[in-house]
Amino acid sequence: MNILDRYIARHVLGGVLIVLLVLVGLFTFFAFIEEVDDIGKAHYGTLQAVQYVIWQVPLQIYELFPTSVLLGGLIGLGTLANNSELTVMRAAGMSVLRIASSVVRIGLLLTVVVMLIGETLAPYAEQQARVMRSMSQSDENRMVFQTRYGFWARDEADFINIRIILPDGGFGDITLYQLAEDNLQPKTLIHARTAYYKQGRWVLYDVSKTHFAGEQITREFLPELTWEALLSPDLVRMVVIRPNKLSSWGLFQYIQYLQQSGQQYEQYELALWQRLSYPLVCITMIFVAIPFVFGSLRSVSIGQRFMVGALLGIGFHMLNQAAGNMGLVYNLPVFVSALLPPAVFLVIAVVLMRRTV
């Protein structure tokens, strides 16, 4: 890499980092504003709210990086264009493709770093944030944790294991362990096929109830059983991690579990393919930025370039969301739904770039 390559890379790197810092700062501030309404619940105070939004910063870096690459590339290259430095470089024999390769190289380096954050630090931090938030907003007698074997919750002396969260808001494959409050010995074991929270209480369906009384064990089957508990389903959903917040390996493992247990896994498979296509998305954003610098917008202000980049970023996000949702609705191959938006934008960028060469 010669002096000009490093000079271009430095400007693009500076633009990307500035935009990323601004976007992460804004989204962190908005996330804290959303948490203000929950301050005061149980032990959840201002300090816990600040910790929660700070834990989410790595994930925000991962999610906002493609947009930052687009906007930062427009700003960095736009500054060089406004100062006629790109014109001088081209007059000195540096082609558009050579300039683009310098931008792509620094973009790839940043993409690798951000992907490492997204695959390691971000999922861990997100899990820690949700566990901390759940524990802070629950008292010591009602806590919820997520494990690879479903969700474990405690309500007084009762422990409940939830394996399946149903699309209609109910829970499936429920096991309830009721312990004696004096000696914490098993008192009752209840298993239900489904459970729904109605009017402040749980209603269990297709119930198998086992009683432990000393050395005597009795078992009965009930079509329906009411469980009076203070545990709210909101506490369980509070620790449910959305597919886009899991690592690629975590998504793969969870997809395997869902397949083995006969649950729907399409949205997690889509999220996995979207993660695998992350490098393509970042490179596409770089290629989209380059034609606008050498094309008709080479003499406009940075603010106008930023607006164009923002509109392009919004357009890509809308197309990405629409393709994913339509793919799930119409049962399209998930890799098509994940790769179609970046492929479309990449073709557009290549066509526009060919006109500027």
N, C-alpha and C positions, 0 to 999 in steps of 0.2 A: 504494500500500500504506500503510494507516494504522498508528497505533501498535499496535493490537491484533493486526493481521496480522503486524507485525514481532515482536511479543512471542511469538506462537504459533510463528512460523518460527524464532525464536532457540532456543526450548525443543526443538523437533523437531530442529533442526540439531545442537544439543548432544548430544541423545540418540543420534542416528545416528552422529556422529563418535566418541563414547565407545564405542559398541558395535563400530564398525568397527575402532577402535584395539585393543580387547581381542581381537576375533576374529583380526585379522591377526597380533597378537602371539602368540596361542596357536598358530595354524597355522604361523607362522614357527619357533616353538620346536620343534614336532613335526617339521617338515621338517628342522631341524638334527639332531634325535635320529636320524632315519632316515639322515642322512649320516655319522653317527659310525662306522658299520660300514665305510664305504668309506675313512675316513681312514687313510693309510698306503699306499694303492695308488699306486705310481709316485711322482709328485710331488704327489699330492693330500693336502694337510695341513689343519690346522684353519683356517688363513686362507682357503684355497680353499673349504672347506665353508661358512664364514661368507659369503664373497662369493657363492657359489651361491644360498644362501637369500635373501640381500638382493636379488639380481637378480630373484627370483621374487615379491617384494613387490607390484609393480604388477599382476601377474596375479591375485594373491590379493585385492587391493582390488577388482578388477573382478568376480571370482567371488563374493566375500562381500558385495558391496554390497546386492543384493536382500534378503538376510537381515537385514543391518544396518538397512535402511530399515524393515522390519517391526518388529524388536525396538526400534530407536531411536524409531520412531513411538509404539509402545506405552508406552515409558518417558517420552518427552517429554509426550505428551498425558495419560498416566496421572498424572504429577506435577501437572499443572494440574487434573486431576479430583480428586485427593486433597486438594488445597488449596482446593477449591470454586471455583476461578477460572473453570472452564468454566461452572459454574452461574451465576456472576455475569455472564459474557459473554452467556449466553443470556437472562438476565433483562433485560439491557440492550438486547435486541433483535437480537443476533447469532445467526443461525440455524445449524443443524448444517451445512447446505450451505456457508454462508459460512466456517465454521471449516475444513471439509474442503477448500475451495478454497485457503485459506491454506497448508494442509499440502501439497496437491498442487503448488502453485507452487514451494515450496522443494524438494520432491522432484524436480520436473522439472529444476530448476537443477542439483541434485547429480547427477542422472542424466546430463545432458549432459556435465558435467565428467568423470565416471567413464567414460562411453563414449569420450571423447577419449583417456583413459588406456588403455582397453582396445584401441583401434584403432591406437594409435601406440606408446606407450611399452612396454606389456605384451608384445606380440609381439617387439619388438626386444630387450627385456631377457631374455625367455625364451630366445631364440636365443643370445644372448651367454652366458647361464648354461650352456646345454648344450654350446656349443663350448668354453668354459673348462673345464668338467668333463671333457669327452672328452679334451682335450689334457693336462690334469693327470693323468688316470688312464692315459694312454698314454705310452709313451716316444717319443723323437724318430723312431724307425723304424717306428712303427705309429700312424698318426693317421687319423681319419675326419672328413669334412666333408660337410654337406648343401648341395646347390645346386639350382637349378631343373631341372637335368639329371640328377637322381638323387644318389646318394651316391658320393663319391670317397674311397678309402681307400689308404693307403700301408703296405706291409709290406716292410721292407728296401728292395731295389731294384725291387720290383714295385708297380704301381699298378693299382687295380681300380675299375671303375665299375659300380655297381648301379643299375638303373633301376626295378626292381619288387621290392617286398617281398610275398611270397605269404602268404595266410592260414594255410597249414600250416607256416609257419616257414622256408620256403625263400626263395631269391632268384631273380628272373627277369631275362632280358636282361643277362647279365654280360659285361663286356669286361675282359680282363686284359692289361696291358702289362708285359712282362718286359724289363728293361734289363740290359745288360752292366755288371757292378759296376766294371770298370776305367775305361771311358770313357762309361758311361751312354748308349750307343747302343742303338737298338731291337734286341732279340734275337728276341723271339717275341710275336706278337699272338694272343690266344685269345679267342674269343667262344663263349658257351654259352647255350642257351635257358633252362636252369634250373641251379641249384646248391644242394646241401644239405651241411650240416656234420655229418659222421658220424665218431664215435670220434676226434676231434681232427684231422680233415683234411677238406678240401673234395672233394666228388664233383661233377664237372661233367657235364652231359648234353647231347646233341646239339651236339657241339663242332666248331667250325671253327678250325683251328690254322695260323697263317702263320709261317714261319721266314724270318728275314733273315740272310743270310750274304754280306756284301759287297754286290755288285751282283746276287746271285742271290736270288730269292724263290721259295719253295716253299710249297704249301698242301695240307693234308690234312684229312679229315673223320673224326671219331671218334664213336661212339655214347656213349662214357663216358671220362672222364679224371679222374685223381686229382691234386689240387694240394696239395702239402705246404706249409702256411703257418701261421704263428703267429697270424694275424689271426682273431679270434673274432667270430661274428655278434653277440655281445652289444655289441661296440664300435659296430656299425652301428646297432643298436636304441637305443643310448644317446643318439644325436642325433636320433632320429625324434621329431618334434613331433606331439603328439596334435591332432586336429581342433579341439578347444575352445581351443587355445593359439595359433591363427592368427588374423590379422585378417580382417575380412570380405572385403577386396580380395584378401588372400593366399589365402583359401579359394576365392574365385571363380576366381582364376588356376589354382590347383591342380586344381580340378574340371575346368576346361577341358583341362588337361594329361592328367588321368586319362581323360577321355572320348576324347581324340584317340589315346591309347595303348591303348585298349580295356580299361582296368582298372575295378574297382569303385569307385564314387565316392559311393554312397548315404550313408555315414556322414558324409562331408564336406559333402554337400548338406544333411543334417539339421543339422549344426553351423552352417552358414551361416544357415539359417532361424532357428535358436535365437538367433543373434546379432542378426538383424534384429528378432526379437520381444523383445529385451532391454528396450527402453523400456516395452513393455506389461507385462512381468513386474514391473518396478519400480513402476509405477503401481498394478498389482494389489496388491502388497504394502502400499502406502499405504492403499488402500481397505479391505483386510482389517483393518488395525489400527484404523481409525476406529470401526466398530460396537462393538468390544469396550470402548472407552473410554466410550461413551455408553450402552451396553447394560447387561447384568446384571453386568459386571465393573467398574462405575465406582467401587465402594467397596472393592475388594480391593487388596492390597499390590502394590508394584512387582515383588516377587519372583514373585508368582503370575502377574502379567501377562507377565513374562519367560518363565515356564514355558509359558504358553499360546502365546505367540509362537514359542517354540522348537518346540513340537509342530506348530504350523501350518507353520513353515518346513520341518521334516522331512517333513511330509505332502506339501507341494508338491514337494520334491525327489524323493521317492519316486514321486509321480505323473508328474513330468517325465521321470525315468529310465525308468519303465515304459512311458510312451507312446512315447518314442523307440525303445526296444528292440522293442516290439511293432510299431511302424510299419516297422522294418527287416525284422523276421521275416515279417510278413504283406504286405509290399510296399504299404503304405498311402502316400498322398501325403505327402511330407515336411513340407509346410506344415501339414497337419492334425496330425501328430505334434508339431510345434513349438508350434503355437498353441493346441492343445486344453487343456493344463494351465492356462496363465494365463487362458484364456477361462472355464474352469469356475470357478476361484477368483474371477474378477472378477464373474461372475454371482452367486455366493454372497455376495460382499461387498456388491453392490448390493442384493440382497434383504434382507440384514441391516440395511443402512443405511436402507432405506425404512421399516423398522419403528421406527427411532429418530428419524426426522424428525417 
